[in-house]
Every structure is written in structure tokens, then in C-alpha cells.
Amino acid sequence: MITDELLALLRCPQTMQSLSLASVEQLAQIEAARAAGKLLDRSGRTVKEPILGGLVREDGALLFPIRDGIPVLLLDDALPLGAA
């Protein structure tokens, strides 16, 4: 669980934009693309693990996955939202 205090401190490592928790709709869109084998992270790897949570950049372009309760703020692991 990400606390509000932690969320207020976290930023996109590329743009320094704020992050917010992904909505149910965003997660459903990402998961549908993953299940269809069409979800690629920014490094071009096919995402095989289910995405159960994530942080969305302020401009809505990227989702950073949350794995085992830990936000993964690596650009290569970020998921483009527009292409999902």
C-alpha cells in the first residue's frame, strides 16, 4: 500500500511530474493489452506479469507498475498508456 505521504514525494524520473494511483479503468486497459500479448514496456519487452497496480504520470502518458507493493520507477519498465 502506498501512503498519501509517499505518493506526494514520488515523481517521474524523466519529467519530474507528479504521480497518482492508476484508476480501475486504466488498469483494466493495461491488463487487457497484456492478456492479448500486445503490452510492451518502454524497452520493447513483452509484459508477462499481471499489472495489479500502478502510478500514472501527471500527463497520463506512462504507467509505472507497482510490484509486490513497491513502485517500479524505472523508465524502461514504464508502460505507455496511449498504446495499450
Backbone as XML, in Angstrom:
<?xml version="1.0"?>
<chain id="A" units="angstrom">
  <residue number="1" name="MET">
    <atom name="N" x="0.846" y="-1.186" z="0.000"/>
    <atom name="CA" x="0.000" y="0.000" z="0.000"/>
    <atom name="C" x="0.884" y="1.239" z="0.000"/>
  </residue>
  <residue number="2" name="ILE">
    <atom name="N" x="0.573" y="2.142" z="-0.890"/>
    <atom name="CA" x="1.325" y="3.382" z="-0.972"/>
    <atom name="C" x="0.567" y="4.457" z="-0.198"/>
  </residue>
  <residue number="3" name="THR">
    <atom name="N" x="1.240" y="5.024" z="0.781"/>
    <atom name="CA" x="0.598" y="6.051" z="1.602"/>
    <atom name="C" x="0.511" y="7.367" z="0.837"/>
  </residue>
  <residue number="4" name="ASP">
    <atom name="N" x="-0.374" y="8.231" z="1.265"/>
    <atom name="CA" x="-0.504" y="9.547" z="0.643"/>
    <atom name="C" x="0.797" y="10.343" z="0.783"/>
  </residue>
  <residue number="5" name="GLU">
    <atom name="N" x="1.481" y="10.165" z="1.917"/>
    <atom name="CA" x="2.737" y="10.883" z="2.156"/>
    <atom name="C" x="3.805" y="10.447" z="1.143"/>
  </residue>
  <residue number="6" name="LEU">
    <atom name="N" x="3.900" y="9.149" z="0.901"/>
    <atom name="CA" x="4.872" y="8.660" z="-0.070"/>
    <atom name="C" x="4.496" y="9.107" z="-1.477"/>
  </residue>
  <residue number="7" name="LEU">
    <atom name="N" x="3.240" y="9.003" z="-1.804"/>
    <atom name="CA" x="2.772" y="9.397" z="-3.127"/>
    <atom name="C" x="3.084" y="10.868" z="-3.406"/>
  </residue>
  <residue number="8" name="ALA">
    <atom name="N" x="2.981" y="11.705" z="-2.395"/>
    <atom name="CA" x="3.277" y="13.133" z="-2.569"/>
    <atom name="C" x="4.754" y="13.375" z="-2.881"/>
  </residue>
  <residue number="9" name="LEU">
    <atom name="N" x="5.623" y="12.452" z="-2.497"/>
    <atom name="CA" x="7.062" y="12.601" z="-2.728"/>
    <atom name="C" x="7.521" y="12.015" z="-4.060"/>
  </residue>
  <residue number="10" name="LEU">
    <atom name="N" x="6.818" y="11.030" z="-4.562"/>
    <atom name="CA" x="7.243" y="10.325" z="-5.768"/>
    <atom name="C" x="7.054" y="11.179" z="-7.011"/>
  </residue>
  <residue number="11" name="ARG">
    <atom name="N" x="8.005" y="11.079" z="-7.928"/>
    <atom name="CA" x="7.972" y="11.829" z="-9.184"/>
    <atom name="C" x="8.440" y="10.937" z="-10.325"/>
  </residue>
  <residue number="12" name="CYS">
    <atom name="N" x="8.020" y="11.268" z="-11.531"/>
    <atom name="CA" x="8.506" y="10.586" z="-12.719"/>
    <atom name="C" x="10.002" y="10.873" z="-12.837"/>
  </residue>
  <residue number="13" name="PRO">
    <atom name="N" x="10.820" y="9.846" z="-13.029"/>
    <atom name="CA" x="12.258" y="10.078" z="-13.126"/>
    <atom name="C" x="12.678" y="10.820" z="-14.394"/>
  </residue>
  <residue number="14" name="GLN">
    <atom name="N" x="11.811" y="10.881" z="-15.383"/>
    <atom name="CA" x="12.139" y="11.550" z="-16.637"/>
    <atom name="C" x="11.745" y="13.028" z="-16.620"/>
  </residue>
  <residue number="15" name="THR">
    <atom name="N" x="10.517" y="13.306" z="-16.190"/>
    <atom name="CA" x="9.968" y="14.658" z="-16.304"/>
    <atom name="C" x="9.771" y="15.354" z="-14.958"/>
  </residue>
  <residue number="16" name="MET">
    <atom name="N" x="9.880" y="14.606" z="-13.893"/>
    <atom name="CA" x="9.634" y="15.104" z="-12.531"/>
    <atom name="C" x="8.162" y="15.474" z="-12.292"/>
  </residue>
  <residue number="17" name="GLN">
    <atom name="N" x="7.282" y="15.016" z="-13.175"/>
    <atom name="CA" x="5.856" y="15.239" z="-12.963"/>
    <atom name="C" x="5.383" y="14.394" z="-11.788"/>
  </residue>
  <residue number="18" name="SER">
    <atom name="N" x="4.309" y="14.838" z="-11.168"/>
    <atom name="CA" x="3.745" y="14.073" z="-10.056"/>
    <atom name="C" x="3.098" y="12.794" z="-10.585"/>
  </residue>
  <residue number="19" name="LEU">
    <atom name="N" x="2.872" y="11.868" z="-9.673"/>
    <atom name="CA" x="2.283" y="10.572" z="-9.989"/>
    <atom name="C" x="1.019" y="10.392" z="-9.164"/>
  </residue>
  <residue number="20" name="SER">
    <atom name="N" x="0.074" y="9.650" z="-9.714"/>
    <atom name="CA" x="-1.143" y="9.312" z="-8.977"/>
    <atom name="C" x="-1.436" y="7.836" z="-9.192"/>
  </residue>
  <residue number="21" name="LEU">
    <atom name="N" x="-2.233" y="7.286" z="-8.308"/>
    <atom name="CA" x="-2.597" y="5.870" z="-8.438"/>
    <atom name="C" x="-3.433" y="5.662" z="-9.694"/>
  </residue>
  <residue number="22" name="ALA">
    <atom name="N" x="-3.148" y="4.591" z="-10.398"/>
    <atom name="CA" x="-3.892" y="4.256" z="-11.612"/>
    <atom name="C" x="-5.345" y="3.940" z="-11.269"/>
  </residue>
  <residue number="23" name="SER">
    <atom name="N" x="-6.228" y="4.343" z="-12.139"/>
    <atom name="CA" x="-7.650" y="4.053" z="-11.952"/>
    <atom name="C" x="-7.946" y="2.600" z="-12.318"/>
  </residue>
  <residue number="24" name="VAL">
    <atom name="N" x="-9.088" y="2.145" z="-11.924"/>
    <atom name="CA" x="-9.533" y="0.797" z="-12.271"/>
    <atom name="C" x="-9.608" y="0.658" z="-13.792"/>
  </residue>
  <residue number="25" name="GLU">
    <atom name="N" x="-10.077" y="1.699" z="-14.469"/>
    <atom name="CA" x="-10.196" y="1.669" z="-15.925"/>
    <atom name="C" x="-8.825" y="1.578" z="-16.593"/>
  </residue>
  <residue number="26" name="GLN">
    <atom name="N" x="-7.856" y="2.354" z="-16.095"/>
    <atom name="CA" x="-6.504" y="2.304" z="-16.668"/>
    <atom name="C" x="-5.891" y="0.916" z="-16.478"/>
  </residue>
  <residue number="27" name="LEU">
    <atom name="N" x="-6.064" y="0.354" z="-15.294"/>
    <atom name="CA" x="-5.517" y="-0.985" z="-15.030"/>
    <atom name="C" x="-6.200" y="-2.031" z="-15.902"/>
  </residue>
  <residue number="28" name="ALA">
    <atom name="N" x="-7.488" y="-1.893" z="-16.118"/>
    <atom name="CA" x="-8.207" y="-2.841" z="-16.974"/>
    <atom name="C" x="-7.714" y="-2.750" z="-18.416"/>
  </residue>
  <residue number="29" name="GLN">
    <atom name="N" x="-7.452" y="-1.542" z="-18.895"/>
    <atom name="CA" x="-6.940" y="-1.346" z="-20.253"/>
    <atom name="C" x="-5.556" y="-1.985" z="-20.391"/>
  </residue>
  <residue number="30" name="ILE">
    <atom name="N" x="-4.694" y="-1.748" z="-19.423"/>
    <atom name="CA" x="-3.343" y="-2.316" z="-19.442"/>
    <atom name="C" x="-3.415" y="-3.842" z="-19.373"/>
  </residue>
  <residue number="31" name="GLU">
    <atom name="N" x="-4.248" y="-4.347" z="-18.495"/>
    <atom name="CA" x="-4.340" y="-5.805" z="-18.316"/>
    <atom name="C" x="-4.918" y="-6.481" z="-19.552"/>
  </residue>
  <residue number="32" name="ALA">
    <atom name="N" x="-5.866" y="-5.844" z="-20.212"/>
    <atom name="CA" x="-6.420" y="-6.413" z="-21.448"/>
    <atom name="C" x="-5.344" y="-6.503" z="-22.528"/>
  </residue>
  <residue number="33" name="ALA">
    <atom name="N" x="-4.533" y="-5.474" z="-22.653"/>
    <atom name="CA" x="-3.442" y="-5.497" z="-23.629"/>
    <atom name="C" x="-2.423" y="-6.576" z="-23.266"/>
  </residue>
  <residue number="34" name="ARG">
    <atom name="N" x="-2.125" y="-6.720" z="-21.984"/>
    <atom name="CA" x="-1.171" y="-7.747" z="-21.544"/>
    <atom name="C" x="-1.705" y="-9.140" z="-21.848"/>
  </residue>
  <residue number="35" name="ALA">
    <atom name="N" x="-2.960" y="-9.371" z="-21.528"/>
    <atom name="CA" x="-3.565" y="-10.686" z="-21.745"/>
    <atom name="C" x="-3.596" y="-11.046" z="-23.232"/>
  </residue>
  <residue number="36" name="ALA">
    <atom name="N" x="-3.697" y="-10.032" z="-24.091"/>
    <atom name="CA" x="-3.700" y="-10.259" z="-25.535"/>
    <atom name="C" x="-2.285" y="-10.382" z="-26.099"/>
  </residue>
  <residue number="37" name="GLY">
    <atom name="N" x="-1.283" y="-10.220" z="-25.246"/>
    <atom name="CA" x="0.106" y="-10.318" z="-25.684"/>
    <atom name="C" x="0.602" y="-9.091" z="-26.426"/>
  </residue>
  <residue number="38" name="LYS">
    <atom name="N" x="-0.110" y="-7.969" z="-26.272"/>
    <atom name="CA" x="0.229" y="-6.753" z="-27.012"/>
    <atom name="C" x="0.857" y="-5.663" z="-26.149"/>
  </residue>
  <residue number="39" name="LEU">
    <atom name="N" x="1.085" y="-5.935" z="-24.871"/>
    <atom name="CA" x="1.620" y="-4.911" z="-23.976"/>
    <atom name="C" x="3.137" y="-4.974" z="-23.941"/>
  </residue>
  <residue number="40" name="LEU">
    <atom name="N" x="3.766" y="-3.872" z="-24.361"/>
    <atom name="CA" x="5.222" y="-3.750" z="-24.331"/>
    <atom name="C" x="5.600" y="-2.635" z="-23.376"/>
  </residue>
  <residue number="41" name="ASP">
    <atom name="N" x="6.679" y="-2.843" z="-22.616"/>
    <atom name="CA" x="7.180" y="-1.750" z="-21.796"/>
    <atom name="C" x="8.012" y="-0.825" z="-22.679"/>
  </residue>
  <residue number="42" name="ARG">
    <atom name="N" x="8.544" y="0.235" z="-22.116"/>
    <atom name="CA" x="9.282" y="1.218" z="-22.926"/>
    <atom name="C" x="10.548" y="0.656" z="-23.546"/>
  </residue>
  <residue number="43" name="SER">
    <atom name="N" x="11.080" y="-0.418" z="-22.988"/>
    <atom name="CA" x="12.284" y="-1.016" z="-23.572"/>
    <atom name="C" x="11.944" y="-1.999" z="-24.688"/>
  </residue>
  <residue number="44" name="GLY">
    <atom name="N" x="10.646" y="-2.224" z="-24.939"/>
    <atom name="CA" x="10.221" y="-3.105" z="-26.017"/>
    <atom name="C" x="9.984" y="-4.544" z="-25.607"/>
  </residue>
  <residue number="45" name="ARG">
    <atom name="N" x="10.103" y="-4.836" z="-24.314"/>
    <atom name="CA" x="9.857" y="-6.204" z="-23.835"/>
    <atom name="C" x="8.363" y="-6.438" z="-23.660"/>
  </residue>
  <residue number="46" name="THR">
    <atom name="N" x="7.918" y="-7.635" z="-24.003"/>
    <atom name="CA" x="6.535" y="-8.024" z="-23.757"/>
    <atom name="C" x="6.337" y="-8.219" z="-22.269"/>
  </residue>
  <residue number="47" name="VAL">
    <atom name="N" x="5.287" y="-7.608" z="-21.739"/>
    <atom name="CA" x="4.983" y="-7.721" z="-20.308"/>
    <atom name="C" x="4.195" y="-9.001" z="-20.101"/>
  </residue>
  <residue number="48" name="LYS">
    <atom name="N" x="4.701" y="-9.877" z="-19.237"/>
    <atom name="CA" x="4.044" y="-11.161" z="-18.995"/>
    <atom name="C" x="3.373" y="-11.231" z="-17.632"/>
  </residue>
  <residue number="49" name="GLU">
    <atom name="N" x="3.854" y="-10.449" z="-16.654"/>
    <atom name="CA" x="3.269" y="-10.450" z="-15.312"/>
    <atom name="C" x="2.000" y="-9.597" z="-15.297"/>
  </residue>
  <residue number="50" name="PRO">
    <atom name="N" x="0.972" y="-10.038" z="-14.578"/>
    <atom name="CA" x="-0.221" y="-9.196" z="-14.439"/>
    <atom name="C" x="0.134" y="-7.858" z="-13.786"/>
  </residue>
  <residue number="51" name="ILE">
    <atom name="N" x="-0.524" y="-6.810" z="-14.221"/>
    <atom name="CA" x="-0.339" y="-5.477" z="-13.647"/>
    <atom name="C" x="-1.523" y="-5.227" z="-12.718"/>
  </residue>
  <residue number="52" name="LEU">
    <atom name="N" x="-1.274" y="-5.309" z="-11.432"/>
    <atom name="CA" x="-2.346" y="-5.177" z="-10.441"/>
    <atom name="C" x="-2.435" y="-3.780" z="-9.856"/>
  </residue>
  <residue number="53" name="GLY">
    <atom name="N" x="-1.424" y="-2.968" z="-10.092"/>
    <atom name="CA" x="-1.416" y="-1.599" z="-9.592"/>
    <atom name="C" x="-0.363" y="-0.805" z="-10.317"/>
  </residue>
  <residue number="54" name="GLY">
    <atom name="N" x="-0.520" y="0.504" z="-10.283"/>
    <atom name="CA" x="0.460" y="1.339" z="-10.945"/>
    <atom name="C" x="0.292" y="2.795" z="-10.590"/>
  </residue>
  <residue number="55" name="LEU">
    <atom name="N" x="1.304" y="3.559" z="-10.964"/>
    <atom name="CA" x="1.297" y="5.002" z="-10.775"/>
    <atom name="C" x="1.329" y="5.655" z="-12.143"/>
  </residue>
  <residue number="56" name="VAL">
    <atom name="N" x="0.427" y="6.591" z="-12.355"/>
    <atom name="CA" x="0.290" y="7.256" z="-13.647"/>
    <atom name="C" x="0.921" y="8.640" z="-13.559"/>
  </residue>
  <residue number="57" name="ARG">
    <atom name="N" x="1.735" y="8.945" z="-14.575"/>
    <atom name="CA" x="2.352" y="10.258" z="-14.656"/>
    <atom name="C" x="1.271" y="11.310" z="-14.889"/>
  </residue>
  <residue number="58" name="GLU">
    <atom name="N" x="1.508" y="12.507" z="-14.400"/>
    <atom name="CA" x="0.535" y="13.599" z="-14.458"/>
    <atom name="C" x="-0.039" y="13.835" z="-15.851"/>
  </residue>
  <residue number="59" name="ASP">
    <atom name="N" x="0.776" y="13.696" z="-16.896"/>
    <atom name="CA" x="0.277" y="13.903" z="-18.254"/>
    <atom name="C" x="-0.461" y="12.686" z="-18.820"/>
  </residue>
  <residue number="60" name="GLY">
    <atom name="N" x="-0.507" y="11.591" z="-18.060"/>
    <atom name="CA" x="-1.245" y="10.402" z="-18.469"/>
    <atom name="C" x="-0.548" y="9.542" z="-19.511"/>
  </residue>
  <residue number="61" name="ALA">
    <atom name="N" x="0.703" y="9.839" z="-19.833"/>
    <atom name="CA" x="1.395" y="9.112" z="-20.890"/>
    <atom name="C" x="1.989" y="7.790" z="-20.443"/>
  </residue>
  <residue number="62" name="LEU">
    <atom name="N" x="2.387" y="7.676" z="-19.179"/>
    <atom name="CA" x="3.067" y="6.469" z="-18.695"/>
    <atom name="C" x="2.455" y="5.965" z="-17.408"/>
  </residue>
  <residue number="63" name="LEU">
    <atom name="N" x="2.515" y="4.652" z="-17.256"/>
    <atom name="CA" x="2.148" y="3.999" z="-16.000"/>
    <atom name="C" x="3.382" y="3.265" z="-15.500"/>
  </residue>
  <residue number="64" name="PHE">
    <atom name="N" x="3.745" y="3.529" z="-14.260"/>
    <atom name="CA" x="4.840" y="2.811" z="-13.624"/>
    <atom name="C" x="4.208" y="1.709" z="-12.776"/>
  </residue>
  <residue number="65" name="PRO">
    <atom name="N" x="4.551" y="0.450" z="-13.033"/>
    <atom name="CA" x="3.909" y="-0.643" z="-12.298"/>
    <atom name="C" x="4.288" y="-0.660" z="-10.824"/>
  </residue>
  <residue number="66" name="ILE">
    <atom name="N" x="3.391" y="-1.192" z="-10.035"/>
    <atom name="CA" x="3.667" y="-1.460" z="-8.626"/>
    <atom name="C" x="3.772" y="-2.971" z="-8.509"/>
  </residue>
  <residue number="67" name="ARG">
    <atom name="N" x="4.927" y="-3.449" z="-8.072"/>
    <atom name="CA" x="5.159" y="-4.889" z="-7.935"/>
    <atom name="C" x="5.455" y="-5.213" z="-6.484"/>
  </residue>
  <residue number="68" name="ASP">
    <atom name="N" x="4.698" y="-6.134" z="-5.931"/>
    <atom name="CA" x="4.858" y="-6.531" z="-4.530"/>
    <atom name="C" x="4.802" y="-5.319" z="-3.610"/>
  </residue>
  <residue number="69" name="GLY">
    <atom name="N" x="3.934" y="-4.370" z="-3.926"/>
    <atom name="CA" x="3.751" y="-3.183" z="-3.101"/>
    <atom name="C" x="4.799" y="-2.110" z="-3.280"/>
  </residue>
  <residue number="70" name="ILE">
    <atom name="N" x="5.733" y="-2.309" z="-4.223"/>
    <atom name="CA" x="6.826" y="-1.365" z="-4.429"/>
    <atom name="C" x="6.693" y="-0.723" z="-5.809"/>
  </residue>
  <residue number="71" name="PRO">
    <atom name="N" x="6.632" y="0.613" z="-5.876"/>
    <atom name="CA" x="6.578" y="1.264" z="-7.183"/>
    <atom name="C" x="7.901" y="1.095" z="-7.924"/>
  </residue>
  <residue number="72" name="VAL">
    <atom name="N" x="7.807" y="0.681" z="-9.177"/>
    <atom name="CA" x="8.992" y="0.493" z="-10.018"/>
    <atom name="C" x="9.105" y="1.734" z="-10.902"/>
  </residue>
  <residue number="73" name="LEU">
    <atom name="N" x="9.996" y="2.649" z="-10.522"/>
    <atom name="CA" x="10.128" y="3.923" z="-11.224"/>
    <atom name="C" x="11.298" y="3.916" z="-12.192"/>
  </residue>
  <residue number="74" name="LEU">
    <atom name="N" x="11.422" y="2.837" z="-12.921"/>
    <atom name="CA" x="12.449" y="2.715" z="-13.958"/>
    <atom name="C" x="11.796" y="2.998" z="-15.306"/>
  </residue>
  <residue number="75" name="LEU">
    <atom name="N" x="12.371" y="3.912" z="-16.074"/>
    <atom name="CA" x="11.772" y="4.269" z="-17.361"/>
    <atom name="C" x="11.616" y="3.084" z="-18.285"/>
  </residue>
  <residue number="76" name="ASP">
    <atom name="N" x="12.581" y="2.171" z="-18.308"/>
    <atom name="CA" x="12.489" y="1.009" z="-19.187"/>
    <atom name="C" x="11.311" y="0.108" z="-18.840"/>
  </residue>
  <residue number="77" name="ASP">
    <atom name="N" x="10.876" y="0.107" z="-17.578"/>
    <atom name="CA" x="9.761" y="-0.722" z="-17.138"/>
    <atom name="C" x="8.416" y="-0.017" z="-17.210"/>
  </residue>
  <residue number="78" name="ALA">
    <atom name="N" x="8.420" y="1.284" z="-17.537"/>
    <atom name="CA" x="7.175" y="2.041" z="-17.629"/>
    <atom name="C" x="6.348" y="1.548" z="-18.807"/>
  </residue>
  <residue number="79" name="LEU">
    <atom name="N" x="5.046" y="1.697" z="-18.684"/>
    <atom name="CA" x="4.109" y="1.227" z="-19.702"/>
    <atom name="C" x="3.412" y="2.418" z="-20.349"/>
  </residue>
  <residue number="80" name="PRO">
    <atom name="N" x="3.548" y="2.575" z="-21.658"/>
    <atom name="CA" x="2.842" y="3.667" z="-22.341"/>
    <atom name="C" x="1.336" y="3.427" z="-22.271"/>
  </residue>
  <residue number="81" name="LEU">
    <atom name="N" x="0.590" y="4.438" z="-21.873"/>
    <atom name="CA" x="-0.856" y="4.269" z="-21.753"/>
    <atom name="C" x="-1.582" y="4.486" z="-23.067"/>
  </residue>
  <residue number="82" name="GLY">
    <atom name="N" x="-1.099" y="5.356" z="-23.895"/>
    <atom name="CA" x="-1.782" y="5.619" z="-25.153"/>
    <atom name="C" x="-1.766" y="4.442" z="-26.113"/>
  </residue>
  <residue number="83" name="ALA">
    <atom name="N" x="-0.732" y="3.600" z="-26.027"/>
    <atom name="CA" x="-0.587" y="2.497" z="-26.980"/>
    <atom name="C" x="-1.146" y="1.184" z="-26.449"/>
  </residue>
  <residue number="84" name="ALA">
    <atom name="N" x="-1.610" y="1.160" z="-25.214"/>
    <atom name="CA" x="-2.073" y="-0.098" z="-24.618"/>
    <atom name="C" x="-3.408" y="-0.516" z="-25.181"/>
  </residue>
</chain>
